[in-house]
Amino acid sequence: MYDITVIGAAILDVLAHPVSPSNLNSRSWPAEGVSMTVGGDAANEATILARLGKKVNLITKLGDDMAGRLLLSHFEQNGVSVRDSVIEKGLDTGINIVLVHEDAERSFITNKNGSLRKLSLSDIPYEALKKSPIFSFASIFVSPLFDVPAMAALFRSVKESGGLLCADMTRCKNGETLEDIRPILSYIDYLFPNYEEAKAVSGQDTPEAIADAFLACGLSCIVLKLGSKGCFLKNRQTAALIPACPGTRCIDTTGAGDNFAAGFLYALSEGMSPIECARFASATASIAVESVGACTGVRSLTQVMERWQNMPLPE
């Protein structure tokens, strides 16, 4: 048995900073730093959760290649189980080239044929859905093979097994709306979109209107990530704006949302209230953005606890 099961992508990120797309017009660009780190929504969440002391089961898909072996070594070193993951011969493990701009925002070059977009419902062992009380589907809209019917089938199975379900999302790829994803929202206990992702799907402009639109489609609770403004949490009983951690020195936002999700999941597994979960999540993310790479900032529970205790109270 595990504390938390995370389902989604595991890849390698090659980060160059500071670099903007315009620099690619040069034959050679001397970046201040180039590094390789673990990436992918599920890998990031699982890694941070393990460092916070949780027993984590990661369900992902990798190729049987050098990149895949590097990731497997990382998971072993960090105590993340991959026993229910798929290792497929002939598949390229996903590698992203990440250009980190001077303002800490990013551009990506991805392999459209790599493992990042190859996870499907058939890759998820049904027995694995009985191994945890909490599940995280690390990103809606990442894998085209996980369409709405596939997600609905998986989410329904999680709930039938008695699991609590959290989910994150990325920007919709094909103009999807809330009506398109309505069939999956009622299964989700906590959803963690950022403002731009949720705005694109809902067609609403303000955090309050976005939250109301999601709740009207059956979602139980939305935790809307607002970057430097913090996050906005709303469910049927509560609405609160949780400020961001003051004094954060943002260097790289890669994986910030995944660290936020990991922090929320950790706090949830500890029985904290939704608002305290959001405060703990914000503290976790604030540490992540102070280093280059998605999994380089957060190293221990003590580190996050110290930051969390100094977080401002909700408004």
C-alpha positions as CSV (number, residue, x, y, z in Angstrom):
1,M,0.0,0.0,0.0
2,Y,1.0,3.6,-0.7
3,D,0.1,7.0,0.7
4,I,-0.5,8.5,-2.7
5,T,-0.5,7.2,-6.3
6,V,0.4,9.7,-9.1
7,I,-0.5,9.0,-12.7
8,G,1.0,10.9,-15.7
9,A,4.2,11.8,-17.5
10,A,7.8,11.3,-16.6
11,I,10.5,12.8,-18.9
12,L,13.8,14.5,-18.8
13,D,14.1,18.3,-19.1
14,V,17.2,19.9,-20.6
15,L,17.1,23.5,-19.4
16,A,19.1,26.5,-20.8
17,H,19.0,29.9,-19.1
18,P,18.5,32.7,-19.7
19,V,17.5,32.1,-23.3
20,S,14.6,33.4,-25.4
21,P,13.4,32.1,-28.7
22,S,15.0,35.1,-30.5
23,N,18.4,33.8,-29.4
24,L,17.9,30.8,-31.6
25,N,18.6,32.9,-34.6
26,S,22.3,32.8,-33.7
27,R,24.4,29.8,-34.7
28,S,25.6,29.5,-31.1
29,W,24.3,31.1,-27.9
30,P,26.4,31.2,-24.7
31,A,23.8,30.6,-22.0
32,E,24.7,31.1,-18.3
33,G,23.7,27.5,-17.6
34,V,22.6,24.3,-19.2
35,S,21.4,21.4,-17.1
36,M,19.4,18.2,-17.2
37,T,16.8,17.4,-14.6
38,V,13.8,15.2,-14.1
39,G,10.6,16.6,-15.6
40,G,7.0,15.7,-16.4
41,D,4.0,16.5,-14.2
42,A,3.7,13.1,-12.5
43,A,7.5,12.6,-12.0
44,N,7.7,16.0,-10.4
45,E,4.8,15.4,-8.1
46,A,6.0,12.0,-7.1
47,T,9.6,13.1,-6.5
48,I,8.6,16.0,-4.2
49,L,6.1,13.8,-2.3
50,A,8.7,11.2,-1.7
51,R,11.1,13.9,-0.4
52,L,8.4,15.1,1.9
53,G,8.3,11.6,3.4
54,K,5.3,10.0,1.6
55,K,5.2,6.5,0.2
56,V,4.5,7.1,-3.5
57,N,3.4,4.9,-6.4
58,L,4.1,6.4,-9.8
59,I,2.3,5.1,-12.8
60,T,3.9,6.4,-16.0
61,K,5.2,5.2,-19.4
62,L,8.9,5.2,-20.4
63,G,11.0,3.9,-23.2
64,D,13.6,1.2,-22.7
65,D,16.4,3.7,-23.6
66,M,19.1,5.8,-21.9
67,A,16.7,8.5,-20.9
68,G,14.3,6.0,-19.4
69,R,17.1,4.3,-17.4
70,L,18.2,7.7,-16.0
71,L,14.6,8.3,-14.8
72,L,14.4,4.8,-13.3
73,S,17.6,5.5,-11.4
74,H,16.3,8.8,-10.1
75,F,13.1,7.2,-8.9
76,E,15.0,4.5,-7.1
77,Q,17.3,7.0,-5.4
78,N,14.3,9.1,-4.3
79,G,12.2,6.1,-3.1
80,V,9.4,6.4,-5.7
81,S,7.9,3.1,-6.7
82,V,7.4,2.4,-10.4
83,R,6.3,-1.2,-10.1
84,D,3.0,-0.4,-11.9
85,S,4.6,1.7,-14.7
86,V,5.2,0.6,-18.3
87,I,8.6,0.2,-19.9
88,E,8.2,-0.1,-23.7
89,K,10.9,-1.2,-26.1
90,G,11.2,1.0,-29.2
91,L,9.5,4.0,-27.5
92,D,11.6,7.2,-27.1
93,T,11.4,8.4,-23.5
94,G,10.2,12.0,-23.6
95,I,12.9,14.8,-23.5
96,N,11.9,18.4,-23.4
97,I,14.3,21.3,-24.2
98,V,13.3,24.1,-21.9
99,L,14.3,27.7,-22.7
100,V,14.1,29.7,-19.5
101,H,13.7,33.4,-20.2
102,E,15.1,36.2,-18.2
103,D,11.7,36.8,-16.6
104,A,11.6,33.1,-15.5
105,E,8.9,32.2,-18.0
106,R,9.6,29.3,-20.4
107,S,9.4,28.0,-24.0
108,F,9.5,24.3,-24.8
109,I,10.7,22.1,-27.6
110,T,9.1,18.7,-27.3
111,N,9.2,15.3,-29.1
112,K,5.7,14.7,-30.5
113,N,6.5,11.0,-30.8
114,G,8.0,10.5,-27.3
115,S,6.5,8.9,-24.2
116,L,5.2,12.2,-22.9
117,R,2.0,11.8,-25.1
118,K,1.8,8.0,-25.1
119,L,0.2,7.1,-21.8
120,S,-3.3,5.5,-22.3
121,L,-6.0,3.9,-20.2
122,S,-4.7,0.4,-21.1
123,D,-1.4,1.3,-19.4
124,I,-3.1,1.6,-16.0
125,P,-3.4,-1.7,-14.0
126,Y,-6.8,-1.9,-12.4
127,E,-5.3,-3.5,-9.3
128,A,-3.1,-0.4,-8.8
129,L,-6.2,1.6,-8.1
130,K,-6.7,-0.2,-4.8
131,K,-3.2,0.6,-3.5
132,S,-3.7,4.2,-2.2
133,P,-6.3,6.3,-0.5
134,I,-5.3,9.4,-2.6
135,F,-4.8,9.6,-6.4
136,S,-3.4,12.4,-8.5
137,F,-4.0,12.5,-12.3
138,A,-1.1,14.8,-13.0
139,S,-2.4,16.6,-16.1
140,I,-5.6,16.7,-18.1
141,F,-4.9,17.5,-21.8
142,V,-1.3,16.1,-21.8
143,S,-1.8,12.8,-23.5
144,P,-4.1,12.7,-26.5
145,L,-4.7,9.0,-25.8
146,F,-6.3,10.0,-22.5
147,D,-9.4,11.6,-24.0
148,V,-12.5,12.4,-22.0
149,P,-14.1,8.9,-22.1
150,A,-10.8,7.4,-21.0
151,M,-10.4,9.8,-18.2
152,A,-14.0,9.2,-17.1
153,A,-13.4,5.5,-17.0
154,L,-10.3,5.8,-15.0
155,F,-11.7,8.4,-12.6
156,R,-14.9,6.3,-12.1
157,S,-12.7,3.3,-11.2
158,V,-10.7,5.4,-8.7
159,K,-13.9,6.5,-7.0
160,E,-15.4,3.0,-7.0
161,S,-12.3,1.8,-5.2
162,G,-12.9,4.5,-2.6
163,G,-10.0,6.8,-3.6
164,L,-9.9,10.6,-3.2
165,L,-9.1,12.1,-6.6
166,C,-7.0,15.2,-7.4
167,A,-6.1,16.4,-10.8
168,D,-4.0,19.1,-12.5
169,M,-4.3,20.3,-16.0
170,T,-2.4,22.0,-18.8
171,R,-3.6,24.3,-21.5
172,C,-6.2,22.7,-23.7
173,K,-4.9,21.8,-27.1
174,N,-8.1,21.8,-29.3
175,G,-10.2,24.5,-27.9
176,E,-12.0,22.3,-25.4
177,T,-14.6,23.9,-23.1
178,L,-16.1,23.1,-19.8
179,E,-18.9,21.4,-21.5
180,D,-16.4,19.1,-23.2
181,I,-14.9,18.0,-19.9
182,R,-18.1,18.1,-17.8
183,P,-18.3,14.2,-17.7
184,I,-15.1,14.0,-15.7
185,L,-15.4,17.0,-13.3
186,S,-17.9,15.4,-10.9
187,Y,-15.3,12.7,-10.1
188,I,-12.6,15.1,-9.1
189,D,-12.3,16.2,-5.4
190,Y,-9.6,18.9,-6.0
191,L,-8.6,20.4,-9.3
192,F,-5.4,22.6,-9.6
193,P,-5.5,24.6,-12.9
194,N,-3.6,27.8,-13.3
195,Y,-5.4,31.0,-14.3
196,E,-4.7,30.9,-18.0
197,E,-5.6,27.2,-18.3
198,A,-8.9,27.7,-16.5
199,K,-9.7,30.9,-18.3
200,A,-9.2,29.2,-21.7
201,V,-11.6,26.3,-20.8
202,S,-14.2,28.3,-18.9
203,G,-14.3,31.5,-21.0
204,Q,-14.4,33.5,-17.8
205,D,-12.1,36.3,-16.7
206,T,-12.1,36.6,-13.0
207,P,-11.0,33.9,-10.4
208,E,-14.5,34.0,-8.9
209,A,-16.3,33.6,-12.2
210,I,-13.9,30.8,-13.3
211,A,-14.4,29.0,-10.0
212,D,-18.2,29.3,-10.2
213,A,-18.2,28.0,-13.8
214,F,-16.2,24.9,-12.8
215,L,-18.4,24.2,-9.7
216,A,-21.5,24.5,-11.8
217,C,-20.2,21.7,-13.9
218,G,-20.0,19.3,-10.9
219,L,-16.5,19.9,-9.6
220,S,-16.2,19.7,-5.8
221,C,-13.3,22.1,-5.2
222,I,-11.1,24.3,-7.4
223,V,-7.7,25.6,-6.3
224,L,-6.9,28.2,-9.0
225,K,-3.1,29.0,-9.2
226,L,-2.5,32.7,-9.6
227,G,1.3,32.9,-9.7
228,S,2.7,35.8,-7.7
229,K,-0.9,36.6,-6.5
230,G,-1.2,33.2,-4.7
231,C,-4.2,31.0,-5.3
232,F,-8.0,31.1,-5.0
233,L,-9.8,28.2,-3.4
234,K,-13.5,27.6,-3.7
235,N,-15.9,24.8,-2.9
236,R,-19.5,24.6,-1.9
237,Q,-18.8,26.0,1.6
238,T,-15.6,28.1,1.3
239,A,-14.0,30.8,-0.8
240,A,-10.6,32.2,0.0
241,L,-7.7,33.9,-1.6
242,I,-4.4,32.5,-0.2
243,P,-1.6,35.0,-0.7
244,A,1.7,33.9,-2.3
245,C,4.8,33.5,0.0
246,P,6.3,37.0,0.4
247,G,9.9,37.5,-0.5
248,T,10.1,34.7,-3.0
249,R,13.0,35.2,-5.5
250,C,11.6,33.6,-8.7
251,I,14.3,32.2,-11.0
252,D,12.5,29.5,-13.0
253,T,8.8,28.6,-13.0
254,T,9.4,25.1,-14.5
255,G,7.4,22.6,-12.4
256,A,6.0,25.3,-10.1
257,G,2.5,24.0,-10.5
258,D,3.6,20.4,-10.0
259,N,5.3,21.3,-6.7
260,F,2.1,23.2,-5.7
261,A,0.1,20.0,-6.4
262,A,2.6,17.9,-4.5
263,G,2.4,20.2,-1.5
264,F,-1.4,20.1,-1.5
265,L,-1.4,16.3,-1.8
266,Y,1.0,16.0,1.1
267,A,-1.1,18.3,3.4
268,L,-4.3,16.5,2.3
269,S,-2.8,13.1,3.3
270,E,-1.9,14.7,6.7
271,G,-5.6,15.6,7.3
272,M,-5.2,19.4,6.9
273,S,-8.1,21.6,6.0
274,P,-8.4,22.6,2.3
275,I,-7.2,26.1,3.1
276,E,-4.2,24.8,5.0
277,C,-3.5,22.5,2.2
278,A,-3.4,25.5,-0.2
279,R,-1.1,27.4,2.1
280,F,1.3,24.4,2.3
281,A,1.1,24.0,-1.5
282,S,2.0,27.7,-1.9
283,A,5.0,27.3,0.4
284,T,6.2,24.3,-1.5
285,A,5.9,26.1,-4.9
286,S,7.7,29.2,-3.5
287,I,10.8,27.0,-2.8
288,A,10.6,25.4,-6.2
289,V,10.8,28.6,-8.2
290,E,14.0,29.7,-6.5
291,S,16.0,27.1,-8.3
292,V,16.4,26.1,-12.0
293,G,14.6,22.9,-12.7
294,A,11.3,21.3,-11.5
295,C,12.8,19.0,-8.8
296,T,15.9,20.9,-7.6
297,G,14.5,23.2,-5.0
298,V,12.5,21.2,-2.5
299,R,14.7,18.7,-0.6
300,S,13.0,18.0,2.7
301,L,9.9,18.3,4.8
302,T,11.7,20.5,7.3
303,Q,12.5,23.0,4.5
304,V,8.9,23.3,3.5
305,M,7.6,23.4,7.1
306,E,9.7,26.4,7.9
307,R,8.4,28.2,4.8
308,W,4.8,27.2,5.5
309,Q,4.9,28.5,9.1
310,N,5.7,32.0,7.8
311,M,3.0,32.0,5.1
312,P,0.5,34.9,5.4
313,L,-3.1,34.0,6.3
314,P,-5.9,33.9,3.7
315,E,-7.9,36.9,2.8
